[in-house]
Structure formats: C-alpha cells, structure tokens
Amino acid sequence: MRTTSMTSNSNFYTTEGITLKVCPPSLYRSIIPELAVLLKSCVDSNVTMNFIQPFSLEDASEFWLSAEDNVMQGKQFVVIAQEAKEKPEPKAQAGGLLHDPSDQQEGTDDHVIEPPVILGCVILYLSQLPNAKHRGEVGKLIVGKEHRKRGIGKMLLSCLEDEAREHGRTILQYRKSANHVEFKVLDTQTGSGAELFYEHIGYTKVGVIPDVTMAPDGTQYTSCTFFYKKL
Ligand SMILES: CC(C)(COP(=O)(O)OP(=O)(O)OC[C@H]1O[C@@H](n2cnc3c(N)ncnc32)[C@H](O)[C@@H]1OP(=O)(O)O)[C@@H](O)C(=O)NCCC(=O)NCCS
C-alpha cells in the first residue's frame, strides 16, 4: 500500500519515489516551462481548463507567468509532484537521500544532478475576500497522462489541504476564472474522470450546471459538477 510522510519543510515523500512539495516562490519561474507543458497537454486532450483552441505553449506559459506576482506575495501556491531523485552518493555517505529540487545547483562535475521531472501540479488560492479569509480555492489540478492512476492526484490534493490548513483555511472549493472573472465554486466536467476522482477522494458533490462552459475544441458546451470539501 502507498504511504506518505511529511517532513518539517512540508515535503511529502512517498514510498513510490515521488516527492510532493509546495514550490518555493524563488523556484517558481524555473518550473513554468514544465507547468506549461502539463497545461497544454490537458487542453489538447479537450479537458475543460478555461481555455479554447488554438492554445499554444506560449499561451500556457503566459497563464503561469501571470500568476507569478500572486505566488511571490503568498496569495497562491503551486503544489508539484516530482520524481524523487536520489542524491549522488559521495563515497563517505551511506543511504540514498531524496533529492530536494532546491539543491539543483549543488551538482559538481562529478555529481551532475538532473532536475526532477514534474509529474503533476495543483494551485491553492487563498481567497482574499474580506468575508472569505477562511476559504481556499483549488485550481488547475493536472497529472501528466502517463502518470495517472498512481495516486498522484490524491497526494497533490492532500498536500494542498495541509497547506490550506496551515493558512487557516477551513473549506476548499474549486476556482475557475475566465477573462479575470472568478466563479467561486469547485467544478469539474460532468461525466469526466475528474468527476469520479473527486467523489473517490471525499469531496462533497453539490450538483450540476448544464452547458456552463465551452469545450476546448469549441464544438460543444459542457456541463459542470460542483464540489467542496470541509477541512
Ligand atoms: C483527475 C486527475 C487529476 C486524477 O489524477 P490521478 O493521479 O490519476 O488520480 P489518483 O491516481 O490519485 O486517483 C485517486 C482515486 O480516484 C480514482 N480515479 C482517478 N481517476 C479516475 C477516473 N478517471 N475514473 C474513476 N476513478 C478515478 C482512482 O481510482 C483513485 O481511487 P482509490 O483512491 O479508490 O484508489 C487526472 O486524471 C487528470 O489530470 N485529469 C485531467 C485534468 C483534470 O481533469 N483535472 C481536474 C480538473 S477539475
């Protein structure tokens, strides 16, 4: 059975070689290219993510770049799942330590450290509204296609929930934005795998709004199912 443990610096290490962590603001810009690839692949597979085709890698990067100010100000956090790399083992040091991505620059000619690959991500927004300072909002939960059904989505949300609690948030809902208008509800495409996923991991289903968004390929309206979770 999969197990996770959390360290004092809020990293989750799993027994399956995956590390989960809240991306430190100082590293945020460096992970944007990988986040952009994840987002584009989702939109390309017609998953409702607020975007419509044509949607380029530059468009995806622009989305993540536009979040940078909020990340730097601690208004939102990006939780990432990475393939944990073992630190190259200096002769005198025994045992494989999980590699912290913030150690990336430590590599020497003898010990070249590959940057870990990002397998999935999710955004935690801290509501800034005066009457909702207890609310966290979830957005852009994405696990790379080839890494799904390994528990990564569940672990990303678990890490996000811990972070939300640390910031005094007691309820989570999904956050969707289009043209800078925010809809403060957790919704997912009705009938999609994501809907089943949220039910599986204990989110409460509120209901369905029919034809509320346009599919990324622009061919049809899609219905959304709404969820929340009390922390
Ligand atoms: C939804 C998504 C994040 C799930 O990630 P994942 O890593 O595959 O999910 P997990 O492996 O953690 O699954 C957790 C549980 O949900 C279930 N589950 C996951 N995907 C499912 C699916 N498509 N259908 C039915 N159940 C599913 C798993 O079986 C597992 O159940 P268990 O705890 O009983 O074993 C992933 O499919 C994805 O990125 N989809 C595209 C983007 C998207 O739709 N995001 C959500 C936007 S609202």
The ligand as an SDF file (V2000), in Angstrom:
LIG
                    3D

 48 50  0  0  0  0  0  0  0  0999 V2000
   -8.3090   13.9690  -12.4030 C   0  0  0  0  0  0  0  0  0  0  0  0
   -6.8380   13.6230  -12.2520 C   0  0  0  0  0  0  0  0  0  0  0  0
   -6.1100   14.7980  -11.6320 C   0  0  0  0  0  0  0  0  0  0  0  0
   -6.6950   12.3790  -11.3520 C   0  0  0  0  0  0  0  0  0  0  0  0
   -5.3140   12.1750  -11.0780 O   0  0  0  0  0  0  0  0  0  0  0  0
   -4.7350   10.7080  -10.7770 P   0  0  0  0  0  0  0  0  0  0  0  0
   -3.3410   10.8830  -10.3230 O   0  0  0  0  0  0  0  0  0  0  0  0
   -4.9390    9.8320  -11.9490 O   0  0  0  0  0  0  0  0  0  0  0  0
   -5.6890   10.2410   -9.6020 O   0  0  0  0  0  0  0  0  0  0  0  0
   -5.3180    9.1990   -8.4370 P   0  0  0  0  0  0  0  0  0  0  0  0
   -4.4700    8.1230   -9.0210 O   0  0  0  0  0  0  0  0  0  0  0  0
   -4.7710    9.9390   -7.2780 O   0  0  0  0  0  0  0  0  0  0  0  0
   -6.7510    8.6270   -8.0660 O   0  0  0  0  0  0  0  0  0  0  0  0
   -7.3760    8.7830   -6.7900 C   0  0  0  0  0  0  0  0  0  0  0  0
   -8.6310    7.9760   -6.7700 C   0  0  0  0  0  0  0  0  0  0  0  0
   -9.5280    8.4390   -7.7840 O   0  0  0  0  0  0  0  0  0  0  0  0
   -9.8120    7.3770   -8.6950 C   0  0  0  0  0  0  0  0  0  0  0  0
   -9.7960    7.8830  -10.0630 N   0  0  0  0  0  0  0  0  0  0  0  0
   -8.8360    8.6510  -10.6270 C   0  0  0  0  0  0  0  0  0  0  0  0
   -9.1590    8.8900  -11.9340 N   0  0  0  0  0  0  0  0  0  0  0  0
  -10.3330    8.2550  -12.1460 C   0  0  0  0  0  0  0  0  0  0  0  0
  -11.1550    8.0960  -13.2840 C   0  0  0  0  0  0  0  0  0  0  0  0
  -10.8260    8.6570  -14.4740 N   0  0  0  0  0  0  0  0  0  0  0  0
  -12.2800    7.3730  -13.1790 N   0  0  0  0  0  0  0  0  0  0  0  0
  -12.6140    6.7920  -11.9980 C   0  0  0  0  0  0  0  0  0  0  0  0
  -11.8730    6.9010  -10.8760 N   0  0  0  0  0  0  0  0  0  0  0  0
  -10.7430    7.6140  -10.9500 C   0  0  0  0  0  0  0  0  0  0  0  0
   -8.6720    6.3830   -8.5380 C   0  0  0  0  0  0  0  0  0  0  0  0
   -9.0840    5.0770   -8.8920 O   0  0  0  0  0  0  0  0  0  0  0  0
   -8.3660    6.5050   -7.0740 C   0  0  0  0  0  0  0  0  0  0  0  0
   -9.2970    5.7580   -6.3170 O   0  0  0  0  0  0  0  0  0  0  0  0
   -8.8570    4.9950   -4.9700 P   0  0  0  0  0  0  0  0  0  0  0  0
   -8.3840    6.0630   -4.0190 O   0  0  0  0  0  0  0  0  0  0  0  0
  -10.0970    4.3140   -4.5460 O   0  0  0  0  0  0  0  0  0  0  0  0
   -7.7530    4.0800   -5.3810 O   0  0  0  0  0  0  0  0  0  0  0  0
   -6.1720   13.2720  -13.6230 C   0  0  0  0  0  0  0  0  0  0  0  0
   -6.9450   12.2880  -14.2660 O   0  0  0  0  0  0  0  0  0  0  0  0
   -6.0400   14.4660  -14.5630 C   0  0  0  0  0  0  0  0  0  0  0  0
   -5.0400   15.1780  -14.5150 O   0  0  0  0  0  0  0  0  0  0  0  0
   -7.0360   14.6630  -15.4360 N   0  0  0  0  0  0  0  0  0  0  0  0
   -7.0160   15.7700  -16.3980 C   0  0  0  0  0  0  0  0  0  0  0  0
   -7.1390   17.1150  -15.7340 C   0  0  0  0  0  0  0  0  0  0  0  0
   -8.4120   17.2510  -14.9230 C   0  0  0  0  0  0  0  0  0  0  0  0
   -9.4800   16.8060  -15.3310 O   0  0  0  0  0  0  0  0  0  0  0  0
   -8.2610   17.9170  -13.7660 N   0  0  0  0  0  0  0  0  0  0  0  0
   -9.3510   18.1830  -12.8720 C   0  0  0  0  0  0  0  0  0  0  0  0
   -9.9620   19.4670  -13.2660 C   0  0  0  0  0  0  0  0  0  0  0  0
  -11.3530   19.7800  -12.2710 S   0  0  0  0  0  0  0  0  0  0  0  0
  1  2  1  0
  2  3  1  0
  2  4  1  0
  2 36  1  0
  4  5  1  0
  5  6  1  0
  6  7  2  0
  6  8  1  0
  6  9  1  0
  9 10  1  0
 10 11  2  0
 10 12  1  0
 10 13  1  0
 13 14  1  0
 14 15  1  0
 15 16  1  0
 15 30  1  0
 16 17  1  0
 17 18  1  0
 17 28  1  0
 18 19  1  0
 18 27  1  0
 19 20  2  0
 20 21  1  0
 21 22  1  0
 21 27  2  0
 22 23  1  0
 22 24  2  0
 24 25  1  0
 25 26  2  0
 26 27  1  0
 28 29  1  0
 28 30  1  0
 30 31  1  0
 31 32  1  0
 32 33  2  0
 32 34  1  0
 32 35  1  0
 36 37  1  0
 36 38  1  0
 38 39  2  0
 38 40  1  0
 40 41  1  0
 41 42  1  0
 42 43  1  0
 43 44  2  0
 43 45  1  0
 45 46  1  0
 46 47  1  0
 47 48  1  0
M  END
$$$$
